[in-house]
Amino acid sequence: MKTARLLALLGLLLTLVPAGLFALGLLAEGPMKLALLGGTILWFAAAPRWLGDTGD
């Protein structure tokens, strides 16, 4: 489940970093929204697999 963990963390970064860049004026609204959408979809697809992993 290392892949799920990596994808979930990537999705989380895609929901946090673009918002910060937008707040600093380094990213326009359109690309920010697209990155947030992609990150949200990736997070909700990968996080349940990562967090549901019992380590067996």
mmCIF file of the N, C-alpha and C atoms, coordinates in Angstrom:
data_MODEL
# 
_entry.id   MODEL 
# 
loop_
_atom_site.group_PDB 
_atom_site.id 
_atom_site.type_symbol 
_atom_site.label_atom_id 
_atom_site.label_alt_id 
_atom_site.label_comp_id 
_atom_site.label_asym_id 
_atom_site.label_entity_id 
_atom_site.label_seq_id 
_atom_site.pdbx_PDB_ins_code 
_atom_site.Cartn_x 
_atom_site.Cartn_y 
_atom_site.Cartn_z 
_atom_site.occupancy 
_atom_site.B_iso_or_equiv 
_atom_site.pdbx_formal_charge 
_atom_site.auth_seq_id 
_atom_site.auth_comp_id 
_atom_site.auth_asym_id 
_atom_site.auth_atom_id 
_atom_site.pdbx_PDB_model_num 
ATOM 1   N N  . MET A 1 1  ? 0.804   -1.202 0.000   1.00 0.00 ? 1  MET A N  1 
ATOM 2   C CA . MET A 1 1  ? 0.000   0.000  0.000   1.00 0.00 ? 1  MET A CA 1 
ATOM 3   C C  . MET A 1 1  ? 0.848   1.267  0.000   1.00 0.00 ? 1  MET A C  1 
ATOM 4   N N  . LYS A 1 2  ? 2.135   1.125  -0.301  1.00 0.00 ? 2  LYS A N  1 
ATOM 5   C CA . LYS A 1 2  ? 2.985   2.308  -0.367  1.00 0.00 ? 2  LYS A CA 1 
ATOM 6   C C  . LYS A 1 2  ? 2.557   3.224  -1.507  1.00 0.00 ? 2  LYS A C  1 
ATOM 7   N N  . THR A 1 3  ? 2.036   2.640  -2.579  1.00 0.00 ? 3  THR A N  1 
ATOM 8   C CA . THR A 1 3  ? 1.566   3.445  -3.697  1.00 0.00 ? 3  THR A CA 1 
ATOM 9   C C  . THR A 1 3  ? 0.373   4.286  -3.284  1.00 0.00 ? 3  THR A C  1 
ATOM 10  N N  . ALA A 1 4  ? -0.553  3.692  -2.540  1.00 0.00 ? 4  ALA A N  1 
ATOM 11  C CA . ALA A 1 4  ? -1.729  4.434  -2.078  1.00 0.00 ? 4  ALA A CA 1 
ATOM 12  C C  . ALA A 1 4  ? -1.309  5.574  -1.160  1.00 0.00 ? 4  ALA A C  1 
ATOM 13  N N  . ARG A 1 5  ? -0.327  5.317  -0.318  1.00 0.00 ? 5  ARG A N  1 
ATOM 14  C CA . ARG A 1 5  ? 0.156   6.369  0.587   1.00 0.00 ? 5  ARG A CA 1 
ATOM 15  C C  . ARG A 1 5  ? 0.762   7.520  -0.207  1.00 0.00 ? 5  ARG A C  1 
ATOM 16  N N  . LEU A 1 6  ? 1.583   7.192  -1.180  1.00 0.00 ? 6  LEU A N  1 
ATOM 17  C CA . LEU A 1 6  ? 2.222   8.208  -2.000  1.00 0.00 ? 6  LEU A CA 1 
ATOM 18  C C  . LEU A 1 6  ? 1.178   9.029  -2.765  1.00 0.00 ? 6  LEU A C  1 
ATOM 19  N N  . LEU A 1 7  ? 0.204   8.352  -3.356  1.00 0.00 ? 7  LEU A N  1 
ATOM 20  C CA . LEU A 1 7  ? -0.839  9.059  -4.103  1.00 0.00 ? 7  LEU A CA 1 
ATOM 21  C C  . LEU A 1 7  ? -1.705  9.924  -3.188  1.00 0.00 ? 7  LEU A C  1 
ATOM 22  N N  . ALA A 1 8  ? -1.999  9.422  -1.995  1.00 0.00 ? 8  ALA A N  1 
ATOM 23  C CA . ALA A 1 8  ? -2.804  10.204 -1.057  1.00 0.00 ? 8  ALA A CA 1 
ATOM 24  C C  . ALA A 1 8  ? -2.059  11.461 -0.617  1.00 0.00 ? 8  ALA A C  1 
ATOM 25  N N  . LEU A 1 9  ? -0.787  11.334 -0.340  1.00 0.00 ? 9  LEU A N  1 
ATOM 26  C CA . LEU A 1 9  ? 0.000   12.500 0.059   1.00 0.00 ? 9  LEU A CA 1 
ATOM 27  C C  . LEU A 1 9  ? 0.158   13.494 -1.094  1.00 0.00 ? 9  LEU A C  1 
ATOM 28  N N  . LEU A 1 10 ? 0.285   12.987 -2.300  1.00 0.00 ? 10 LEU A N  1 
ATOM 29  C CA . LEU A 1 10 ? 0.336   13.856 -3.471  1.00 0.00 ? 10 LEU A CA 1 
ATOM 30  C C  . LEU A 1 10 ? -0.988  14.611 -3.632  1.00 0.00 ? 10 LEU A C  1 
ATOM 31  N N  . GLY A 1 11 ? -2.101  13.907 -3.436  1.00 0.00 ? 11 GLY A N  1 
ATOM 32  C CA . GLY A 1 11 ? -3.402  14.563 -3.507  1.00 0.00 ? 11 GLY A CA 1 
ATOM 33  C C  . GLY A 1 11 ? -3.564  15.624 -2.436  1.00 0.00 ? 11 GLY A C  1 
ATOM 34  N N  . LEU A 1 12 ? -3.066  15.348 -1.250  1.00 0.00 ? 12 LEU A N  1 
ATOM 35  C CA . LEU A 1 12 ? -3.133  16.329 -0.172  1.00 0.00 ? 12 LEU A CA 1 
ATOM 36  C C  . LEU A 1 12 ? -2.304  17.566 -0.508  1.00 0.00 ? 12 LEU A C  1 
ATOM 37  N N  . LEU A 1 13 ? -1.125  17.351 -1.062  1.00 0.00 ? 13 LEU A N  1 
ATOM 38  C CA . LEU A 1 13 ? -0.303  18.486 -1.476  1.00 0.00 ? 13 LEU A CA 1 
ATOM 39  C C  . LEU A 1 13 ? -0.975  19.300 -2.580  1.00 0.00 ? 13 LEU A C  1 
ATOM 40  N N  . LEU A 1 14 ? -1.669  18.611 -3.472  1.00 0.00 ? 14 LEU A N  1 
ATOM 41  C CA . LEU A 1 14 ? -2.371  19.311 -4.555  1.00 0.00 ? 14 LEU A CA 1 
ATOM 42  C C  . LEU A 1 14 ? -3.582  20.101 -4.055  1.00 0.00 ? 14 LEU A C  1 
ATOM 43  N N  . THR A 1 15 ? -4.008  19.857 -2.847  1.00 0.00 ? 15 THR A N  1 
ATOM 44  C CA . THR A 1 15 ? -5.092  20.659 -2.290  1.00 0.00 ? 15 THR A CA 1 
ATOM 45  C C  . THR A 1 15 ? -4.566  21.791 -1.414  1.00 0.00 ? 15 THR A C  1 
ATOM 46  N N  . LEU A 1 16 ? -3.336  21.709 -0.969  1.00 0.00 ? 16 LEU A N  1 
ATOM 47  C CA . LEU A 1 16 ? -2.788  22.741 -0.087  1.00 0.00 ? 16 LEU A CA 1 
ATOM 48  C C  . LEU A 1 16 ? -1.898  23.750 -0.815  1.00 0.00 ? 16 LEU A C  1 
ATOM 49  N N  . VAL A 1 17 ? -0.980  23.259 -1.630  1.00 0.00 ? 17 VAL A N  1 
ATOM 50  C CA . VAL A 1 17 ? 0.009   24.133 -2.260  1.00 0.00 ? 17 VAL A CA 1 
ATOM 51  C C  . VAL A 1 17 ? -0.628  25.157 -3.218  1.00 0.00 ? 17 VAL A C  1 
ATOM 52  N N  . PRO A 1 18 ? -1.537  24.749 -4.114  1.00 0.00 ? 18 PRO A N  1 
ATOM 53  C CA . PRO A 1 18 ? -2.111  25.750 -5.017  1.00 0.00 ? 18 PRO A CA 1 
ATOM 54  C C  . PRO A 1 18 ? -2.877  26.859 -4.292  1.00 0.00 ? 18 PRO A C  1 
ATOM 55  N N  . ALA A 1 19 ? -3.518  26.536 -3.191  1.00 0.00 ? 19 ALA A N  1 
ATOM 56  C CA . ALA A 1 19 ? -4.229  27.568 -2.431  1.00 0.00 ? 19 ALA A CA 1 
ATOM 57  C C  . ALA A 1 19 ? -3.243  28.585 -1.868  1.00 0.00 ? 19 ALA A C  1 
ATOM 58  N N  . GLY A 1 20 ? -2.116  28.108 -1.383  1.00 0.00 ? 20 GLY A N  1 
ATOM 59  C CA . GLY A 1 20 ? -1.084  29.012 -0.875  1.00 0.00 ? 20 GLY A CA 1 
ATOM 60  C C  . GLY A 1 20 ? -0.489  29.873 -1.974  1.00 0.00 ? 20 GLY A C  1 
ATOM 61  N N  . LEU A 1 21 ? -0.235  29.252 -3.122  1.00 0.00 ? 21 LEU A N  1 
ATOM 62  C CA . LEU A 1 21 ? 0.305   30.010 -4.252  1.00 0.00 ? 21 LEU A CA 1 
ATOM 63  C C  . LEU A 1 21 ? -0.688  31.060 -4.739  1.00 0.00 ? 21 LEU A C  1 
ATOM 64  N N  . PHE A 1 22 ? -1.965  30.735 -4.719  1.00 0.00 ? 22 PHE A N  1 
ATOM 65  C CA . PHE A 1 22 ? -2.994  31.697 -5.111  1.00 0.00 ? 22 PHE A CA 1 
ATOM 66  C C  . PHE A 1 22 ? -3.047  32.855 -4.123  1.00 0.00 ? 22 PHE A C  1 
ATOM 67  N N  . ALA A 1 23 ? -2.943  32.547 -2.842  1.00 0.00 ? 23 ALA A N  1 
ATOM 68  C CA . ALA A 1 23 ? -2.975  33.592 -1.814  1.00 0.00 ? 23 ALA A CA 1 
ATOM 69  C C  . ALA A 1 23 ? -1.779  34.531 -1.950  1.00 0.00 ? 23 ALA A C  1 
ATOM 70  N N  . LEU A 1 24 ? -0.651  34.014 -2.408  1.00 0.00 ? 24 LEU A N  1 
ATOM 71  C CA . LEU A 1 24 ? 0.537   34.838 -2.606  1.00 0.00 ? 24 LEU A CA 1 
ATOM 72  C C  . LEU A 1 24 ? 0.527   35.573 -3.943  1.00 0.00 ? 24 LEU A C  1 
ATOM 73  N N  . GLY A 1 25 ? -0.479  35.271 -4.776  1.00 0.00 ? 25 GLY A N  1 
ATOM 74  C CA . GLY A 1 25 ? -0.568  35.919 -6.080  1.00 0.00 ? 25 GLY A CA 1 
ATOM 75  C C  . GLY A 1 25 ? 0.313   35.292 -7.139  1.00 0.00 ? 25 GLY A C  1 
ATOM 76  N N  . LEU A 1 26 ? 0.784   34.085 -6.896  1.00 0.00 ? 26 LEU A N  1 
ATOM 77  C CA . LEU A 1 26 ? 1.671   33.403 -7.837  1.00 0.00 ? 26 LEU A CA 1 
ATOM 78  C C  . LEU A 1 26 ? 0.942   32.452 -8.783  1.00 0.00 ? 26 LEU A C  1 
ATOM 79  N N  . LEU A 1 27 ? -0.352  32.253 -8.571  1.00 0.00 ? 27 LEU A N  1 
ATOM 80  C CA . LEU A 1 27 ? -1.129  31.324 -9.378  1.00 0.00 ? 27 LEU A CA 1 
ATOM 81  C C  . LEU A 1 27 ? -2.496  31.932 -9.638  1.00 0.00 ? 27 LEU A C  1 
ATOM 82  N N  . ALA A 1 28 ? -2.938  31.850 -10.878 1.00 0.00 ? 28 ALA A N  1 
ATOM 83  C CA . ALA A 1 28 ? -4.246  32.393 -11.241 1.00 0.00 ? 28 ALA A CA 1 
ATOM 84  C C  . ALA A 1 28 ? -5.365  31.499 -10.717 1.00 0.00 ? 28 ALA A C  1 
ATOM 85  N N  . GLU A 1 29 ? -6.576  32.024 -10.731 1.00 0.00 ? 29 GLU A N  1 
ATOM 86  C CA . GLU A 1 29 ? -7.720  31.300 -10.167 1.00 0.00 ? 29 GLU A CA 1 
ATOM 87  C C  . GLU A 1 29 ? -8.057  30.025 -10.938 1.00 0.00 ? 29 GLU A C  1 
ATOM 88  N N  . GLY A 1 30 ? -8.032  30.075 -12.256 1.00 0.00 ? 30 GLY A N  1 
ATOM 89  C CA . GLY A 1 30 ? -8.383  28.906 -13.059 1.00 0.00 ? 30 GLY A CA 1 
ATOM 90  C C  . GLY A 1 30 ? -7.491  27.703 -12.807 1.00 0.00 ? 30 GLY A C  1 
ATOM 91  N N  . PRO A 1 31 ? -6.176  27.876 -12.946 1.00 0.00 ? 31 PRO A N  1 
ATOM 92  C CA . PRO A 1 31 ? -5.283  26.747 -12.669 1.00 0.00 ? 31 PRO A CA 1 
ATOM 93  C C  . PRO A 1 31 ? -5.354  26.266 -11.218 1.00 0.00 ? 31 PRO A C  1 
ATOM 94  N N  . MET A 1 32 ? -5.586  27.197 -10.294 1.00 0.00 ? 32 MET A N  1 
ATOM 95  C CA . MET A 1 32 ? -5.708  26.795 -8.890  1.00 0.00 ? 32 MET A CA 1 
ATOM 96  C C  . MET A 1 32 ? -6.911  25.882 -8.697  1.00 0.00 ? 32 MET A C  1 
ATOM 97  N N  . LYS A 1 33 ? -8.039  26.263 -9.279  1.00 0.00 ? 33 LYS A N  1 
ATOM 98  C CA . LYS A 1 33 ? -9.249  25.448 -9.142  1.00 0.00 ? 33 LYS A CA 1 
ATOM 99  C C  . LYS A 1 33 ? -9.056  24.071 -9.776  1.00 0.00 ? 33 LYS A C  1 
ATOM 100 N N  . LEU A 1 34 ? -8.384  24.030 -10.900 1.00 0.00 ? 34 LEU A N  1 
ATOM 101 C CA . LEU A 1 34 ? -8.136  22.750 -11.572 1.00 0.00 ? 34 LEU A CA 1 
ATOM 102 C C  . LEU A 1 34 ? -7.237  21.857 -10.722 1.00 0.00 ? 34 LEU A C  1 
ATOM 103 N N  . ALA A 1 35 ? -6.200  22.438 -10.126 1.00 0.00 ? 35 ALA A N  1 
ATOM 104 C CA . ALA A 1 35 ? -5.305  21.658 -9.258  1.00 0.00 ? 35 ALA A CA 1 
ATOM 105 C C  . ALA A 1 35 ? -6.041  21.182 -8.010  1.00 0.00 ? 35 ALA A C  1 
ATOM 106 N N  . LEU A 1 36 ? -6.885  22.039 -7.434  1.00 0.00 ? 36 LEU A N  1 
ATOM 107 C CA . LEU A 1 36 ? -7.653  21.640 -6.256  1.00 0.00 ? 36 LEU A CA 1 
ATOM 108 C C  . LEU A 1 36 ? -8.616  20.499 -6.584  1.00 0.00 ? 36 LEU A C  1 
ATOM 109 N N  . LEU A 1 37 ? -9.251  20.571 -7.732  1.00 0.00 ? 37 LEU A N  1 
ATOM 110 C CA . LEU A 1 37 ? -10.157 19.495 -8.138  1.00 0.00 ? 37 LEU A CA 1 
ATOM 111 C C  . LEU A 1 37 ? -9.403  18.183 -8.314  1.00 0.00 ? 37 LEU A C  1 
ATOM 112 N N  . GLY A 1 38 ? -8.276  18.236 -9.010  1.00 0.00 ? 38 GLY A N  1 
ATOM 113 C CA . GLY A 1 38 ? -7.463  17.031 -9.206  1.00 0.00 ? 38 GLY A CA 1 
ATOM 114 C C  . GLY A 1 38 ? -6.957  16.466 -7.891  1.00 0.00 ? 38 GLY A C  1 
ATOM 115 N N  . GLY A 1 39 ? -6.508  17.332 -7.008  1.00 0.00 ? 39 GLY A N  1 
ATOM 116 C CA . GLY A 1 39 ? -6.018  16.889 -5.709  1.00 0.00 ? 39 GLY A CA 1 
ATOM 117 C C  . GLY A 1 39 ? -7.110  16.275 -4.858  1.00 0.00 ? 39 GLY A C  1 
ATOM 118 N N  . THR A 1 40 ? -8.293  16.860 -4.906  1.00 0.00 ? 40 THR A N  1 
ATOM 119 C CA . THR A 1 40 ? -9.418  16.333 -4.137  1.00 0.00 ? 40 THR A CA 1 
ATOM 120 C C  . THR A 1 40 ? -9.819  14.948 -4.629  1.00 0.00 ? 40 THR A C  1 
ATOM 121 N N  . ILE A 1 41 ? -9.898  14.797 -5.932  1.00 0.00 ? 41 ILE A N  1 
ATOM 122 C CA . ILE A 1 41 ? -10.256 13.492 -6.501  1.00 0.00 ? 41 ILE A CA 1 
ATOM 123 C C  . ILE A 1 41 ? -9.197  12.453 -6.146  1.00 0.00 ? 41 ILE A C  1 
ATOM 124 N N  . LEU A 1 42 ? -7.935  12.841 -6.289  1.00 0.00 ? 42 LEU A N  1 
ATOM 125 C CA . LEU A 1 42 ? -6.844  11.920 -5.964  1.00 0.00 ? 42 LEU A CA 1 
ATOM 126 C C  . LEU A 1 42 ? -6.859  11.551 -4.491  1.00 0.00 ? 42 LEU A C  1 
ATOM 127 N N  . TRP A 1 43 ? -7.087  12.512 -3.619  1.00 0.00 ? 43 TRP A N  1 
ATOM 128 C CA . TRP A 1 43 ? -7.123  12.262 -2.173  1.00 0.00 ? 43 TRP A CA 1 
ATOM 129 C C  . TRP A 1 43 ? -8.238  11.275 -1.826  1.00 0.00 ? 43 TRP A C  1 
ATOM 130 N N  . PHE A 1 44 ? -9.449  11.537 -2.313  1.00 0.00 ? 44 PHE A N  1 
ATOM 131 C CA . PHE A 1 44 ? -10.571 10.668 -1.964  1.00 0.00 ? 44 PHE A CA 1 
ATOM 132 C C  . PHE A 1 44 ? -10.497 9.300  -2.625  1.00 0.00 ? 44 PHE A C  1 
ATOM 133 N N  . ALA A 1 45 ? -9.707  9.171  -3.679  1.00 0.00 ? 45 ALA A N  1 
ATOM 134 C CA . ALA A 1 45 ? -9.516  7.857  -4.294  1.00 0.00 ? 45 ALA A CA 1 
ATOM 135 C C  . ALA A 1 45 ? -8.447  7.047  -3.549  1.00 0.00 ? 45 ALA A C  1 
ATOM 136 N N  . ALA A 1 46 ? -7.405  7.700  -3.080  1.00 0.00 ? 46 ALA A N  1 
ATOM 137 C CA . ALA A 1 46 ? -6.264  6.979  -2.510  1.00 0.00 ? 46 ALA A CA 1 
ATOM 138 C C  . ALA A 1 46 ? -6.283  6.888  -0.987  1.00 0.00 ? 46 ALA A C  1 
ATOM 139 N N  . ALA A 1 47 ? -6.780  7.900  -0.311  1.00 0.00 ? 47 ALA A N  1 
ATOM 140 C CA . ALA A 1 47 ? -6.704  7.932  1.154   1.00 0.00 ? 47 ALA A CA 1 
ATOM 141 C C  . ALA A 1 47 ? -7.429  6.762  1.831   1.00 0.00 ? 47 ALA A C  1 
ATOM 142 N N  . PRO A 1 48 ? -8.622  6.370  1.393   1.00 0.00 ? 48 PRO A N  1 
ATOM 143 C CA . PRO A 1 48 ? -9.262  5.227  2.065   1.00 0.00 ? 48 PRO A CA 1 
ATOM 144 C C  . PRO A 1 48 ? -8.446  3.938  1.967   1.00 0.00 ? 48 PRO A C  1 
ATOM 145 N N  . ARG A 1 49 ? -7.760  3.755  0.852   1.00 0.00 ? 49 ARG A N  1 
ATOM 146 C CA . ARG A 1 49 ? -6.922  2.561  0.704   1.00 0.00 ? 49 ARG A CA 1 
ATOM 147 C C  . ARG A 1 49 ? -5.714  2.633  1.624   1.00 0.00 ? 49 ARG A C  1 
ATOM 148 N N  . TRP A 1 50 ? -5.147  3.838  1.761   1.00 0.00 ? 50 TRP A N  1 
ATOM 149 C CA . TRP A 1 50 ? -3.982  4.014  2.628   1.00 0.00 ? 50 TRP A CA 1 
ATOM 150 C C  . TRP A 1 50 ? -4.374  3.903  4.091   1.00 0.00 ? 50 TRP A C  1 
ATOM 151 N N  . LEU A 1 51 ? -5.411  4.601  4.496   1.00 0.00 ? 51 LEU A N  1 
ATOM 152 C CA . LEU A 1 51 ? -5.802  4.623  5.901   1.00 0.00 ? 51 LEU A CA 1 
ATOM 153 C C  . LEU A 1 51 ? -6.471  3.329  6.337   1.00 0.00 ? 51 LEU A C  1 
ATOM 154 N N  . GLY A 1 52 ? -7.033  2.596  5.384   1.00 0.00 ? 52 GLY A N  1 
ATOM 155 C CA . GLY A 1 52 ? -7.657  1.321  5.713   1.00 0.00 ? 52 GLY A CA 1 
ATOM 156 C C  . GLY A 1 52 ? -6.681  0.168  5.755   1.00 0.00 ? 52 GLY A C  1 
ATOM 157 N N  . ASP A 1 53 ? -5.436  0.424  5.407   1.00 0.00 ? 53 ASP A N  1 
ATOM 158 C CA . ASP A 1 53 ? -4.401  -0.615 5.395   1.00 0.00 ? 53 ASP A CA 1 
ATOM 159 C C  . ASP A 1 53 ? -4.041  -0.989 6.835   1.00 0.00 ? 53 ASP A C  1 
ATOM 160 N N  . THR A 1 54 ? -4.110  -2.260 7.157   1.00 0.00 ? 54 THR A N  1 
ATOM 161 C CA . THR A 1 54 ? -3.795  -2.730 8.511   1.00 0.00 ? 54 THR A CA 1 
ATOM 162 C C  . THR A 1 54 ? -2.326  -3.106 8.644   1.00 0.00 ? 54 THR A C  1 
ATOM 163 N N  . GLY A 1 55 ? -1.593  -3.075 7.535   1.00 0.00 ? 55 GLY A N  1 
ATOM 164 C CA . GLY A 1 55 ? -0.174  -3.415 7.584   1.00 0.00 ? 55 GLY A CA 1 
ATOM 165 C C  . GLY A 1 55 ? 0.107   -4.905 7.493   1.00 0.00 ? 55 GLY A C  1 
ATOM 166 N N  . ASP A 1 56 ? -0.890  -5.703 7.184   1.00 0.00 ? 56 ASP A N  1 
ATOM 167 C CA . ASP A 1 56 ? -0.702  -7.159 7.072   1.00 0.00 ? 56 ASP A CA 1 
ATOM 168 C C  . ASP A 1 56 ? -0.004  -7.547 5.801   1.00 0.00 ? 56 ASP A C  1 
# 
